[in-house]
Amino acid sequence: MQTGIYEQLITTLFEKKLQKYESSYYIKKQQIDTHEAAIYLSRYLTQILKVALDSFPISDEQRIEKQIKLSNSLILWLSNELEESTFHENLLDTSGELLKALYSTENPVAQDLKKYVAKITPITGLTQSELFTGSNTGISLESEIKREIQSSDEINWLVSFIKWTGIRIFSQELKDFAETGKRIKIITTSYMGATDQKAVDFLSSLQNCEVKLSYNCDNERLHAKTYIFKRNTGFHTAYIGSSNISRSALTNGLEWNLKVTTKEIPHIIDKFNSTFETYWSSSEFETYNHKDPVHHEKLSHSLKKGKGEEIIGTETFFDLKPHIHQKEILERLRIEREIHNRYRNLVVAATGTGKTVISAFDFKNYYKENREAKLLFVAHKVEILKQARNTFRAVLRNPSFGELWVDREIPDHHRQLFVSVQTFNSQKESIALLSREFYDFIIIDEVHHIAAKSYRPILDTFEPEILLGLTATPERMDDANILDDFCGTIAAELRLADAINQRHLCPFQYFGIEDTTDISNVKWINGQYAKSELTNVYTDDRQRVDHILRNMDDILDNIHNSKALGYCVTKAHAQYMSDQFNQKGIRADVLTSDNSVERETLRNKLVRGYINVLFVVDIFNEGVDIPEVDTLLFLRPTESLTIFLQQLGRGLRLSDNKDCLTVLDFVGNGNSQYDYSSKMKALIGKNQRSTVDDVQNNFPQLPLGCSIQLQKQVKERILYNIRNAIINKRKLIHLIQNYRHNTEMDLNVGNFLKVNPQVRLDDVYKTGWNQLCFQANISSVSRNATLAEVYRKAIANRFLTCKSRSYLKFVAKLISNDFTWDQSTEIENQMALMAYYDFWNKPGKDEGFETISDGFKALQDESLKKECLEVLLLILGDLETSEMPMKLGAEIALQIHGRYSRDQILAAFGEHSFEKRSSSREGVILIENLNIELLFVTLNKLEKHYSPTTLYNDYAINEYLFHWQSQNSARPDKGKGLSYINHEDTGKKILLFVREQNKDEYGRTISYVNLGEVYFRSTYGQQPMNITWELQEPLPPYLWDEAAKLSVG
C-alpha cells in the first residue's frame, strides 16, 4: 500500500494489510457517518458490480443477456431481503436496449422524428461528464450547447456578462425554444460595463424569458459561468467553466468548461439548481424588462458607470433596501427600545459598511408611526451630510426630504435638518430658540468625537426621544467610556465577516509571523504590556527590523509599490522604525500627535507613492483614514480587541485597484495572559466550532476571499495560548477565590460575571455555581446535592439554550410564586409541563410524582430557587431576539422565532404528557388531534465541518422560501408526499423548526428556532421529494448565515 491520504472503505483484505503496518505506521480510521453510509457503500458496490459485469468476455454472444440476468438476480435478492415489492419495478428487460427518445406522433414536434432526435441529442450524451478545452480536436462547445438548448425543457444561465456576439450564435435556437412555451431564466451583471445592452434587450424580448441583473458596479460579486439545461425526463445537464457568453469564449478561445450530468454526479447538479434558485430569489438581482423605459435607462446608466463614462442627466433614485445583516441591526435596535427600554443607541460598524443606510431605515421605521417626527442629523463634513440627505431621500422615497444647514445654505425650517458640527456651534443663538424636546430623533455620525467641545453641546442642548450614535470606533477620544452616553451598551454591531461577505470591506490575507524578539519578560500591568519597556526592547533590536523587511519582501509583490501602515508602541518606536526603513532604502515617515498638522501631507505622500510606509501610534487620535492602504504591519501586540479591529478596519476600506489587504502580524513569545482567542474569533467570524479546531484545521471557513497563514511556531504558540485561556473548572474556582480582591459587590453569579466579563454563564454551569462556590470554600454546598444537580442541568441544558422571552418569563414567575401557576389557562398549563420536563426530563411515574405540582414541590430549596431566578433574569436581559404569537386556531405556548428544545416543543403540543414521554426521534411528527405536522430540520447534519452530499438538502432560498428534503419514502403521487402537496386543501398545518447543527461548542444539544407555519409551493423528485415551503413570517436575520448556505454573500 502507498503512503498518503485515503477515503477508502476498509475491506477484509485491507484490514489484514493494515494490521501488518500497525507497528511502524500511523493509521487513521474513522467511523462512517450514518448520513453518508449509503453514499460510500453504493459507490463501492458500483465498482464491484462493474468488475463482475465486465467479467463476461466481449466475445461471448450472450454477454449482454448474462449481464442483465446477473443484474436482475441482484434486484430480486434485494426485493426479498428488504421485503420491498416495489423493487420488482426496477427489473431490466432482457432485450438490452436503451430508451433514447419518446415523442407523440399526434401533432409531432417535427415531421421526421428520427432526424429531429438525431439533430437535438447532444453528441456527448446525457449521462457522462465531458471536458471542453477549446482545442482543435473534439466537439465544439458552441455546437453542443445548441443541441442542449433544442433538447431541454428549461434553461437557466448564470454568467458575469453577455455580449451580443455570443448571443447571436444561439439566437435562432433560443427563439425556437421560447416559442414552444418553455421557460428561460438568465442572471447576469452590469459590472465593468462588459455586458451589451442589445444582448439583454434581445433576451428580455423572447417569450417566457426572464432576465435578472445585478447593478452593483462598485464590487464584482458574480464570477460564475454556468449553463443549466433541465429536462422533464430527469436527464439534466450543466456546464461550468470559464466561458461567458461571448464569441471568443464560445468558439475559438482557450476556455475550459466541464459538462456534468445528473445521472453521474447528481449532488453537483442539485447544487447547481439550488444555488441558481437562491440567486434568482435574491434581491441582489433585479428583473429586467426591455419594454420598461426605467429599466432600460437604469441598465444604460449602470453600463456607462461600469465603463467609467461620464453620465450626464438628472439624478436617478435607486430603490434602496437593507441587506440581511443591516436588517439584523435594525431588529436589534427595535429590541433595545421596545423590550429593554433603551432609547440612546450606539451602532458600531466599520467605515464604508452602510451605517447611514441603517440610520435612514431606522428613522423610516420610526417615521411610519410618527408622521410629524423631527430629525436632526449631525456630521462633520459637508460631503457626508449631502450623501446622508440623498440616502434618506431614497429610503423615504421623498425627493424633497431634509434641508442642509452648512456653509451658506440656510434652512427654511428646522424640522428635518442635516447640519455640520461647525454650523451647529456657530449658530447657537438660532438653535437656542428651539425647545429642548424639539427633535424627536437625533443621529450623530462619528459619535466617538462626542467628548470634543464641538460635539458635546448637541447632547447638552436637546433631549430627543431617540438618540442614535454611529461610529467605527467605540472609544472616545478622551479615553472616557463612550457607552456612558448610550445606556452602557453597544446596541448593535456589524461583524467583520458579515461586512466582508457583503463586499462593504475588502478581504484580507493575514500572515502570522514569528517575531525574533522575546517579550515574555516585559512587565504586564492591568492587562497590558508596559509601553516604556516594550519600546526599549523594540528600539534596541536592529535584527528585528531586518526580519520584518525580509518577510515584507517575501510576502508583498513589491515593497516599493506598497501603501502600508505600521502600528507601533510609542512615538519613539514609530520614529525608530521610520529611520531604520529609510536607512535601508524603504521610503517611510511617521505620523504622531507631534506632527499631526502634517496629516494631510503625509496622507497624500502615501497615496501617491512618495512614501511606502507610514508608522503610527494611536490611530484614533491621529485620525488616519486612507482607503488606499493595502498593507498593515502589526509591530506590537495589541491587547485590546476593539483597538485591533479598528486598526485592521483602517486597511479594509475598499479602493480602486486594491484586491485585498495584506496583514503582517509579528507574533512573539509573550505574556501568557495575552488574548489570541478573541483575535482569532474576530477574524474567523461567527460559527459553532471551537477556535482550537479552526486553528488546528487551518481555518477551513473564513469570510469570502480571506485567508490566514500562520508560521509553524506561531500556530503552536497561539494554540497553547488559547488552550490555556479556556475557562475551565480550576480557573473558575480561582476567579471565585480572588473575587473579593477586585470588588466590594456581593458575590453572586450576576456580579461575578460583571467582574469577569471573559466568563459566560455557559462556562459556570458546566459545573454549577453552587458547586463551584463550595469547592472554592466560599459557601457550604446545598443540603441536597442531588437537587442542586437537577437545577444545574435545567439551567445548562434547557434555559441557557432556550431563546424565548415569553417562556423564560413564565419560568421566572413560576419560581417566584413558589411553583404555582394559573391552571385555568391552557397556555400556562402547557408551559408548566414544559418546565416540569426541563427539570425532571422523565414522566411523573418514573420520578414517583402523582402530579406536576408534586414534581415542583420537590424543587423547593430557597437558595437554589434564588440562584435559578437570578440566572433566568440574566438570560432575559441578554436576549437579542424577538418573537411573535402563532395563529393556529389552537392555543399553543410556543412563539414564532422563539428557540426551544425538542422536549419543550413536544410538551407544548401534547406529545409529551405528565404520564408519558414520547419516544419519537423522527424528523417529522404528526399531531393527529390538531392535524398539525411538525418538521424538525438540522441544517448541518454531520459533526464534521463539511459534507458535499448532505450540505444542501435543507436550506433557505431567501427570507420567505425554504428548501426541505423529505423522508426517503415520500413520493408526490401518494401517501405522505401527496399530503404535503394538498395540505392546505385538507386543512393540515405544517410547522417548521430549524437548528444549525446537533451540538454546540459545550457539547449540548442545540435547540430549534420555531419558523412558524409554512405553505407548499413546489416540489421535484421523489423518494425523497425536494419541497419548497413558503414561510408565513420571514426568516429571522440571526439565522440567515447558517440557513442560507447558497446565498449571495
N, C-alpha and C positions, 0 to 999 in steps of 0.2 A: 504493500500500500504506500502511496505517496504522502508525504507530509504536507499539511496545508489545512485550509478550512473546508468543511463539508456541510451539507444539509441532506443527509442520506438516511433513509430508514435502515435500521440495523437488522440484517437478516441473520439467520443462524450461522451461516458461513462467515459473515462479517464479525459476529460476536466471537467466534473461535479465533479469528485472526487478531482481534483486538486484545484478547486475553494474553497473547504472546508478547504484545507491546507494553503491557501494564507496568512492568518493572523499569522500563527505560524511556517511556514516552509519556507526555501529558495528553490525556484523553478527556475531552469534554463531551458529555452526553446531556440530553435534555428531554424531558417527558413531552410527548406530543400533546398540544392543547386540544381540548375537546372540540372547539370550534373549527379547528383546522385538520383534524384527523382524517375526515372523509376526503379532503383535497389531496393530502400526501398519499393516502392509500390508493386512491383511484389513479393517480399519476403512476404509482409503482405498478399497479396491476395492468395499466395500459402498456407499459414496457414489456411485462411478462407475456401479455396476450399477443403482442406483436411478434415476439420471438416464437411463440407457439404457432401462430398462423403462418409465419414465414418458414416454418419447418417443413411444410409441404413443398416438394420440388416444383419448380416452374414448369418442368417438362411434363408433369402429371396433368393429363387432360381433365381430370376431375378435381383439380386443385381448388377452384372457387367453391365447388359443391361441398368439398370436405371442410373448407374454412367456415362456410355458412353453417354446416351441420355442427361443428365444434362450438361456434358462437351460440347457436340455438340451445345446445345442451347446457351451456353455462347459464343462459337466461332461464331455462326450465328449472335448473337446480336452485337458482335464486328465488324463483317463484315458490318452490316447495319449501325451501329453508325459511323464508320470511313469511310464508302463508299469505302472500300478496298476489291475488289473481290478476291484477292489472299488468303484471309483468308479461303475461301472455300476449298482450297487445304489442309488445316490442319484438316478437319473434320475426326473424327475417324470412322473406320469401325466397324460395330455393332457386328462383330464376337468376339471381345475382346481378340485378340491374340497379342503376342509379336513376332517380327521377330528376330530370334536368329542367322541365318546364311544365306548366299546366295553365292553359288559356281556353276560354269558352269559344266554341265555333259559331255560336249565335251572336251576332253583332261583334265579330272578331276585331281585335286591335289592329290587325293587318290582313291583307288578302292572302299572302303567303306566310303562314305562321312559322314554317320551318326556317325560311330565310330571315324572318323577323327575329326569331330566337337566336339564330347564329350571329346576327348583327348586334344585338344588345348584350349578349353574355360576355362578361369580362374574360379576356384571354387567360388571366391568371387565376380564374375560378372564384369560388365563393367560400372556400373552406381552408385555404392555406395562405400563409403570410408571404410577402414578396418585398424585396428592396429595390427601389428605383434610384439609380445613381446619376442619370443624365449622360451615361456613356453612349458610345456609338452603336453598341450592340444591345439587343434586348428590346422590349416593348417600350414605347414612349409613354410617359405619364399623361400627356395630352390625350392620346387615343384611348387609353384605358379609362380615364375619367369620363370621357364621352360615353363609353359603354356603361359605366357605373350610373351616370345620370339617367340614361334611357331605361335601365332595368330596375330603378329604385321606385319606392312609393313615397318617400320623404327625404329631403335633402337638408342637412344642417352644415353650414360652413362657418368657421371661426378663423378669421385672418386679420393680420395687423393693418394691411392696406390692400386696396383693389384698384388695379389700373385698367383703363378701357382696352388697352392692347391685350390684356389677359382675358377679360370678359368676352370680347367679341369672338374669341376662339370657340366658345361654348354657346354663343348667343342663340343659335338655332335649336340646339338640344334643350336649352333652358326654356325657350319659348314653347316648344312642343310639349315639354314636361308640364309647364304651368297650365297650358290649355286643357290638359286632361283633368284638371281639378286637384292635382296633387300639391302638397304644401312645400314651400321653400322658406327656410329661415337662415338669415345671414347676419353675422355680427362682425363689425369692423371698427376702425377708428379714424380720426382725422389727424392723428399725431404726425408732426413734421410736414403736414400738408401733402403727404405722399399719395393719398387716395385721389382718384379722379372723380369729380362730381358727375360727369357724364355716365360713368360706370354705375354709380349709386342710383342715379335717376333711372337708368335702364332697368336695373334690378327691381326697384320700387314700382316700376310701371307694369311689371309682369303680374298676371293673375295669380292670386294665392301666394305671392312672395312678400315676406315681411323682412325689412332691413332695420337693424338696430345699430346705433353708433355711440362710441364714447367720444365726447368732445373735450376730453382732458388734454389740452395742448401742452401743458406745463410738464407733465410726467408721463413717460411711456409705461403703460401698465399692461399692455397686451402684446406679447411677442409671438403667441401661438399661431401655427398654421395647420389647421385641422379640417379635414373634409369627411363628413359622416354621411353614409348612404344607408338608409333604413329600408327594409323590405317586409311586407306583410307576411312573407313566408318564414321570417325569423333569420334569414341569411344576411345579416347586416355586415357591412364592411366599412373601413375607415382608413384614411391616410393621414399620417402626421410626419412632419419634417421641416424643411427649410424653405419651401416654396410658397410665396404669396401669390395672389392672382395677378401675374404679370406675364408678358410674352416670354421674356428671357427665362424666368423661373420655371415656366411650364414646358418650354420647348428645348432650348439649347444651353441653359445654364447648368453648371456643375452642382446641382442641388441633390441632396439625398432625402428621399421620402420613403417611409415604411408603410406598407399596406398590412393591416391586421384584420382578422375575421372573428366573428362571434363564435364560430364553431371550433376555432383553435384556441383562442385565449379570451373567453367570454368576459372575464373580470376587467380586462382592459377596455373592451367595447362598452361595458357597463359604466366604467369611469368616464369614458368619453361622453356618453349620453348624459350622465348625471352632472358632470361639470358644465356641459353646454347648457342644460336646462337651468342650472344655478346662475350662470352668467345671464342667460336670457331673461331671468326673473329679477335680475339686479337693477337697481335704479341707476347704476353706473352707465348702463346702455339705454339710450332713448330711441323710441320708434321714429323712423324717418318716412315721411310721405311726400313724394315728389310734387304732388298737387298743392301742397300747403306752402304758401309763399314764406311763412315764418320759418318753416323747417328748411326751405331752400336757402333763405338768407342766413340762417344760423350755420348751416354747413359751409356755405361760401365764406362766411366770416371766419369760421374756425380753420378752414384750409389755408386761407390767406395768413392768418395769425401763425399757423404752424410753419409756413414758409418764410415767416419773418417779413411779410409785405406790410406796407403802411396801409392802415384801414381808415378810410375817410367816410364819415357819415355820422348819424346820430348814435348815441349810446344805446346799447341793447341791454335789456333786463333779462338775465338768465334766471330760470326757475331754481332757486336755492332750496336744498333740502339737507337736513342734518344727516350725516352718515351715522352708522350704528353706534360708534363709540362716543360721538357727540350726543346721541340720544341717551346713552348711559349717564353722561354727565348731567344732562337736563333732568333725568329721573332722580339722580342723587340730589340735585338742588330742590326738586319738589319735595322729596322726603325730608330733607333738612328743615324745610319750612312747615310742612303740614303735619309731620309726625314729631319732630324734635323741637319745633317752635324756635328755630334759629333763623333769623332773617338778615343777619350780617354774614355773607357767604364769600369764601375765598376759593377761586378756581385756579389751579396751578397746571400750566401746560407750557411746553417749550415754545419759543418764538416760532411763528410760522405754522402752528397747528390748528389755527381757526378759532382762537379764543373770542374774537369779535363776532364770528358767526354764532358761537354758542350764546354769547350775551344777547344777540339780536333775537334768537329764538326763545331765550328765557324771557325777554321782555314781551315778545309776541304772546306767549302763554299767559302772562300777567295781563296784557292789554285786552285779551279776549273777554276777561271778566271785569275789567276796569277801563271802560272806553274813554274816560276823562283823565286817565293817568298822565302825569307829567314826568318827563325823563330828563335827566342830566347825565351827559357822557363827557368824561374829562380825560384828556390825554395831553402829552407834552409836545407833540409835533403836529403841524398843520396837515401834513400828508396823511397821518394816521386818522385824524378827525374826518378828513374828506372821504377816505376809504371806509371808515366806520359808518358815516352817514349813508353812503351808497349801499353798504351791506344792509343796513336797517331798512332802507327803501325797498331793496329787492326782497328781503324776507317778509316785510309787511305788505308788499305789492302796492306801495303808495309812493309815487314819484315826487310828491311834494313834502314828504315827512322830514321834519327836522330842520333846524337852522344852525348855521355856523356863527360862532362869535369868536373871531380870531382876526388878527391884523386889522384891516379896515372894514371888515364885514361886521355889520351891526344888526342884531335880530329885531324883528318887528314885535315879537313877544318872546317869552322865555319858557314856553310850555314843553317844547321838545328841543333841547339845546345841546349842541356839540361845542364844547368850549375848551380852549387851551388853558393850561395851568397859569401861564403868564397873564392871559387876559383876565382870568378869574381874580388874580391878585391885584391887577391894575384897575379893576372896576368894582372895588369893594363898596363904594358908595351906592352904585346901582344895585348891586346884589343885596345890600342891606335893606332895600325896600321890599324884598321878598320875605315872606314869613318863614319861620324855621321849618315848618312842615310843608312848604310849598311843593317840593319834589317828592313824588311817591317812590321813584325808582332812580337810584344813582349808581352809575357804573364808573369805576376808576381803573384806567389802564395803567400797567406798570406800577401796581399799587405798592410794591416794595419800597418806593420812594416816599411812603406815607410819613416818615419821620421828618422829611425835609420841611423847611419853613414854608416853601411854596405850596406843598401838598396839604399840610396839616389843617389850614383854615377851612378846607372843604368839609371835613368832618366836624369841625367846631362850629360851622355856620348852619348846617342843615341836619335834620333828623328825618330821613326818609323811612318809609315802611320797609323797603328792601335796599340794602347796600351790597353791591356785587363788586368784588375786587378781582382783577385779572393780573396774573403775573407768571413769569417763567422762573422767578427767583423768590421762593418763600422765606427770605431772610431780609430783615430791614437793614438799611444802610448804616444805622447807628448801633447794630448788633442787638437791638432790643427784639422782643418776640413779636412778629407781625400778627400772630394769632390772637394777641390781646385785643385787637380791633375786630376780630372775626369769630367771636364766641368760642375762642380757644381751640378751633379745629379747622382743618382743611376740608371744605365741603366736598370737593371733587377734584380728581387729578387724572390727567390723561397719561396713561402709561407709555413709557418709551417704546415698547414693542408695538403697541397699537398705532402710535404716531408714524413709525417707520413703515408698518404694513399698509397704512393708508397713504403713503408717499408724501406725508407732510414733512418728514425729515428724511435725509439721505441715509442709506445703510452704512454700517461701519465694518471695518476689518480690524479686530482687536488682537494685538500681539503682546502676550505676557512674557517679558524678557528677564532673564536672571540678572539681578544687579550685582556688580562686583563689590559694592560697599556693604559692609556688615553694620547694621544699625541696632542690633539687639541690645547693646549696652547703653543706648541713648535713653535718658530719663523719660518715663511715661507718667504724665501728670494729668489727672482729671480726664482720662480718656483720649489723650493726645501726646505726641512727642514734644519734648522741649525744643522750641524752634531754634534757640541760640545754639544748642548742642548739635542739632541736626545740620544747621548751617555750617558750623565748624567742620563737621565730618565731610560734608559735600564739597566745601571750597578748599579742602586740603587733599584732593584726590584727582590728579590730572589723568590717571589711568581710567577713571570713570568716564571722563569726557571722551577719551579715545574709544572706549567701549560703546558709548552712546552713538558716536559718529559711525563706527563700524556697522552697528545694527541699522542705523538710518540708511547707510549705503547699501546694505544687503536687502532691505525691505522696500525702500522707496525706488521708484523708477529713476529719478534724478533729483538729488538733494537740491541742486541749483534751480530746479523748477518748482520746488515745494513752497507752500504758504502755510507755515507751521506756527503754532503757539506752543511755548514751553512753560509748564507750570512749575514754579519754584517755591521754596520755603519762605524766603525773605528777600528784601531788596538787595542785600549783599550777595545772596546766592544768584539772583537774576543777573546782576551786573557781572559777577564772575563768569557765568555761563556765556553771556554775550561776548565778553572779552576773549574767552577761550575759543569760541566758534570763529570769531573774526581773525584771531591769530592763525587758525587752521584753514583759512580761506573760505569760510562759510559766512555769507553776509547776514549779520544779526544785529538786533538792537534790543533795548529794554524799555518797558513801559511800567512805571510805578507812580505812586502819588507825587513823587518828587518832580516828575516831568509830565504830569497829566495834561498840561496846556498843549503839549505836542501830540496829543492823542490822534487827532485827525491827520496830521502829517505822517505819523508812523503807520496809521491805518492805510493810507494811500500808498506808502512805500511798500508795504507788504502785498497789497492787492496788485500793484503794478510790477512787482518782481524786483524792486530795487533792494529789498532785503528778503531773506528766505525764512528767517525765524525771528519771532518776537517773543521775548521772555517776559513773563508777567508773574505777579504775586496774587493779589486779591482781585480776582476777575470782576467782582461785583462793583467795588468802589471805582475801578478803572473804567467801567462801562464799555468794555471791548465788545463790539458786535460786528463781526466780519464774516458774512456768509461764504466768502471765497476760501476761508480756511479749509485746507484739505488734510492737514496732519496735526495731531496733538501729541505732545511729549509730556508724559506724567513723570516728572523728575523728582518727585517727593511723594511719600504716602499721604493720601487724602483721607483723614479719619472720618469726616462727615459724609454720609451717603448723599445727603442733599447737595452738598458742595460738589461732590464728584459728578453727580448727574448734571448739575448746572454747568460745570466745566466741560463735560462731554457734550452737552447740548450746544455749546458755542461752536462746535465743529460740525454739528449735524444739520445746519441750515442748508437748504437747497440753493444751488447756484449753477449757472451755465457751465458746461464742460467739466462738471465735478461728478464723477461716477460714484464715489464713496468717500468716507472719512477713514483715514489710516490712523490708528491709535497705537502708540508705543508706550507701554506701561512697564517701568523698570521696577521689578519686584525683588526686594532684598530680604535678607534674613533679619526679621524684626521682632517686635514685641508680640508675645502670644495672644495678647488681648486685641490686636488689630483685627478688624472685622472684614474678612473676604467674602463671607457668605452673602451678605446683603448686596455687595457689589455684583457678585455673580448672578444673583437672582434678578437684579435690575436689568442686567444685560440680556439674560435669557428670556425674560418675560413670564407671564402667568402660565403655570402648568401644575399638574398634580404630582409630578415626580419630585424626588428629593434632589437637592443641589449636588450632593455627593454623586448620585447616579449620573447627572448631567455632565459633571466634570470628568468622571471616570470614562464615560462613553463619548467623550469629545464633542459634546453639545450637539446632539442629533437634531434638535428642533429649535432654531433661532428665528428672530424676525427676518422677513424676506430680504434676501440679498446680503445678509450679515454672516460673518464668520469670526470664530475665536480660536486663536492658535496659542497654546501655552508650551513654552520650553519644558523639557522633562523635569528639571529641578523646580521650576515654578509650579508645575502641576502637582508635584509631590508636596510642596510647601503649602499650597492652597488647600489640598485635600486634608493634610494634617491639621491645618488651622480650623477648617470647617468642622471636622470630626470633633475636635476639642471644644468647639463653640456650641455644639449641640446641647440643648437643655435637657439634662438627664436628672435622675433622682438625686444623685450625690450633689450635683450643682444646686438644685433647688433647696436641699436641706441646708447647704452652706449659705445661700442667699437669705433663708429664713433666720438662720442664726445671727446673721450680720444686719438684720433689718433695723434694729434699734440704733445702729451706728449711722444710719442715713436719714432718719426721720423721727419725729415725735408723734406721728399719727398712730392711732390704734392699729394693732396688727389684725387685719382680716384680709380675705382674698382680694377684695377690690383695691385696698390701699397697697397691698403687696405688688399688684400689677402696675399701679401708678409709679411706684418707686423703681420697679424693674420692668421697663417697657419692652425689653427683649423677650420677656416671658409671655406665653399665651395661656389662656385658660386650658387649652387642649394639653399643654405640657403639664400643668398642675394635676389634671385629672387622669393622667396615665397612672398616677399613684393615689391621688386624692388629697385634698387639703388637710383633712382630719388626720390622716395617717402621716403626712409629711411633718406636720407640727409636732406630732407625738415623737417621731424619730429625730426631730431637731431638739427634743427636750424642752419645747416651748409650752406644751399643754399635755394633759393626760388624754389618752385616747378615749373615744366614746365607750360607754359601758357595754355597748353592744357592737362589737367589731363587725359582726356579720351584717347588721343593719347598715353600718357605715359603708360597707362594700355594695349593698343594694343601691344606696344613694349615689355612690361613685359611678357605678355602671350606668345608672339612669342619666346622670349628668353627662358622662363622657360619650356614651353611645347613642343617646337619644336627644337630649336637649341641646347639646353642642352641635349636633348635625342637623337639627331642625331649624328651618328658617321660616317660621310662621308666627307673625305677631299676635294674631288672634288666639292661636292655640297656646303659645307660651304665656300670654297674659292670663289665660284661663288657669293654667297650672299654677302660676304665681298666686292668683286669687284663691285657688283651691287650697294651697298650703297655708295661706294667710288666714283662711276660715276654718282651720283645723280639719281639712279634708272633707268639708261639706260643700254641696253644690245644689243648684236648683234642679231637683229631679223631675220637675213638671215640664221641662223643655227638652225636646228631642236632641237639640244641638249639644247642650251641656251633658246629657246622658252619654252621647257618643264620645265627647271629649273626655269624660270621666273614664270610659272604657279604654280609650287611647292611653290615658295617663296610667291606668292600672297596669296595662301591658308594658308601658315604659319602665315601670318599677319592677314588676314581678316576672314578666315575659312568659308566664305559664297560666293555663286556666286555673280557676279558683280551686277546683277539687285537688289539683296537683300540689297546691300550696296549703291545703287544709282550710280554705276560706269558704264560708257559706254565701257571702255576698261581697260585692265590690267594696262596700263600706267596711267590712271586716278586713279586707286587704289594706285599705287605707289606715285603719286603726293600728295595724301592725307597723306602720311607718312613724308612729308618734315618738318623736325624740326632739326636744326643743332645740338643741344645738345643731342637729343635722337639718332640721326644718329651716332654721335661720340661715345656715350656710347655703342650702339649696335655693332659698328665696333670693339671697344676695346674688348668687350666680345667675339666676333667671333674669334678674333686673340688669345685670351687666350684659347679658346676651341681648336683651331687648334694646339696651342703649346703643349697641353696636350694629344693630340690624340696618342694612343699607338697601333693603328691597321692600317693595310694596306688594300688596295682594288685593284681590277683589272677590266678591262672593260669586259662587256658581249659581246658575239658574237652571236647575234640572227638573223642577216640578216636585222634587222630594227634598226634604231638609237634610243636608249633608254638612258635616262640621269642617270640611276642607275648603280652602280658599284657592282661587286661581293664582298661580305664581308663588304659592307657598311651597316650601320644601319639606317633605315628610318621609319618614321611614316606611318601608313596605308594611310593617306591622301596624303603624298608625293608620295607613290608608285602608287596610283590610278591616281594622276595628271600626273605622268610621262608616264603612259600607256594610257592616254586619257579618262579614266573612269570619272574623274572629268574634266570638261571643264570650261571656264570662265563663260559660260552661265548657266551651270547646274552641280550640285553636285550629285554624285552617292549616292543613299540611301542604297546600298547593305551593309549588315553586315555579310554576309555568309563567311565561311572559304575557299570557292572555288569561283573564279571569272574567267569566260571565256572572253578573249579579242577577240571577233569574227573576227574583221578585220585583226588581226595579227595571228590568230589561235594559241594563247598562253593562257595557263591556269595557273592562279596564285593560289598556295596553301598557306594559312596562318595557321601557327601552333603555338599554345601556349602550351609549354611543361607542365607547371603546371596550369591546368585549374581552380583550386579551390583556393580561398583565404586562406584557412586553410593550415597547414603545410604538411598534408599527406592525400592521399586518395588511398586505396589499389585497388579500382576498376577502377580509371581513370588515375593512375600514369603511366601506361605502354602502353598507346595507341600510343604515338608518342615519338620516342627516336632514338638516334644514335646507330647503331650496332657497327660500327667502324668509322674511319675517312672518309670513302667513302660510306658507306651504311647507309640508314636511313629508319627506320620502321615507316610507316604512316597508320593511320586508316581512312578509307574513310567516306563519309556521310552514314547514316544508310540505305539509299535506294539502295546503289551501289551493284551490283552483277556482277560476271565475264562473264556472258553469254550474256549480252545485255546492251544497254544504256551507261550511264556514265562510269560504271565499265569496260565494254569492250573497251571503247575509251582510257582508261588508258593503258590497255594491248597492244593495237595496235597503240599507239600514234606515234611511230617512223615511222611506215608504212604510216600513214595518214599525216605525216608532222607536227603534233601538237607538240609544245614545252611546257614542264612543268617546271615551276619555283617555287622554294621552299623558303618561307620566314618564319623564326623561331624567336620566342622570348621566354624568360624564363618564364614569367608569365604576368598577366594583368596589375598590378600596381607596381610601385617601392615604396621605403620607404617614398617618398614625396607625395604619392597618385597620381602620374602622370601615364598616360598610357604609357607603355613601348613600344619602337619601335621594329621593326623586323630586323633581320640580313638577308640580301639577300644571300642565299646559291647558287644562280645561277640555271643553268639548271640541271635537274635530268632525269634519264632514268629508265624505268620499268625493273625490274629484276625478281621478283617473287610475288606471292600472295597466300593467303589461306583464306578460309572462305568467307562468303557473308552476306550482309546486317548487319553489314558493312564488307567490304573487308580489309584485312591486307596486305598492299603492301610494298615491299622493293624497294626503289629507290636507284640508284647509282648516287652519286654526281659527277659532272664534275670536280669540284675542291674540295680538302679535306676540311673537317670541320675546321674552324679556332680554334686554341688551346684554346682561351679565352672562347669559348662556350662549351668546352668539359665537364666540370664538371656538368653543368646543362643538357646538351643534352644526355650524355652517362650515363643514370641512372643505367644501369645494368652492367657497365664496371668493369674490374678488377682493383680495387684500384683507 
